[in-house]
Amino acid sequence: MPPKPKFTREQLVDAAFELVREQGVDALVARELAKRLNTTTTPIFTFFTEFVGGFLFSAKKFWL
């Protein structure tokens, strides 16, 4: 199991929003988010993998 991220979901979303507001949607990349949150890219990818996986599982269960 990966280590627990040192930031909250809300902090990640806020950082992403600020980045897009300041530099545009093309600047929204894991490396830039990691810099803003003072972490590596691994927790960023872990968060999105868990989020997308959970969403797909829920959607599959809903439609089947």
C-alpha positions as CSV (number, residue, x, y, z in Angstrom):
1,M,0.0,0.0,0.0
2,P,1.4,3.4,-0.9
3,P,2.2,6.0,1.8
4,K,-0.6,8.3,2.8
5,P,-0.4,11.6,0.8
6,K,0.8,14.7,2.7
7,F,-2.0,16.8,1.3
8,T,-5.8,16.6,1.3
9,R,-8.1,16.1,-1.6
10,E,-9.2,19.7,-1.1
11,Q,-5.7,21.0,-1.3
12,L,-5.1,19.1,-4.5
13,V,-8.2,20.5,-6.1
14,D,-7.3,24.0,-4.9
15,A,-3.8,23.7,-6.3
16,A,-5.2,22.4,-9.6
17,F,-7.7,25.3,-9.8
18,E,-5.0,27.9,-9.1
19,L,-2.7,26.4,-11.7
20,V,-5.3,26.5,-14.4
21,R,-6.4,30.0,-13.4
22,E,-2.8,31.3,-13.6
23,Q,-1.4,29.4,-16.5
24,G,-4.3,27.8,-18.4
25,V,-5.5,24.2,-18.7
26,D,-2.4,23.0,-20.7
27,A,-0.3,23.7,-17.6
28,L,-2.3,21.2,-15.5
29,V,0.2,18.3,-15.2
30,A,1.2,16.1,-12.3
31,R,4.7,17.5,-12.1
32,E,3.5,21.1,-11.6
33,L,0.8,20.0,-9.1
34,A,3.5,18.1,-7.2
35,K,5.7,21.2,-7.1
36,R,2.9,23.3,-5.7
37,L,2.1,20.7,-3.0
38,N,5.7,20.0,-2.1
39,T,5.6,16.3,-3.0
40,T,6.5,13.9,-5.8
41,T,4.2,13.0,-8.6
42,T,3.5,9.5,-7.2
43,P,0.8,10.6,-4.7
44,I,-0.8,12.7,-7.5
45,F,-1.1,9.7,-9.7
46,T,-2.2,7.5,-6.8
47,F,-5.0,9.9,-6.0
48,F,-6.3,10.0,-9.6
49,T,-5.9,6.2,-10.1
50,E,-8.0,5.6,-7.0
51,F,-10.6,8.2,-8.0
52,V,-11.0,7.0,-11.6
53,G,-11.0,3.4,-10.5
54,G,-13.7,4.0,-7.9
55,F,-15.7,6.0,-10.4
56,L,-15.6,3.3,-13.0
57,F,-16.5,0.6,-10.4
58,S,-19.5,2.7,-9.3
59,A,-20.6,3.4,-12.8
60,K,-20.4,-0.3,-13.8
61,K,-22.4,-1.3,-10.7
62,F,-25.0,1.4,-11.5
63,W,-25.5,0.4,-15.1
64,L,-25.4,-3.4,-14.7
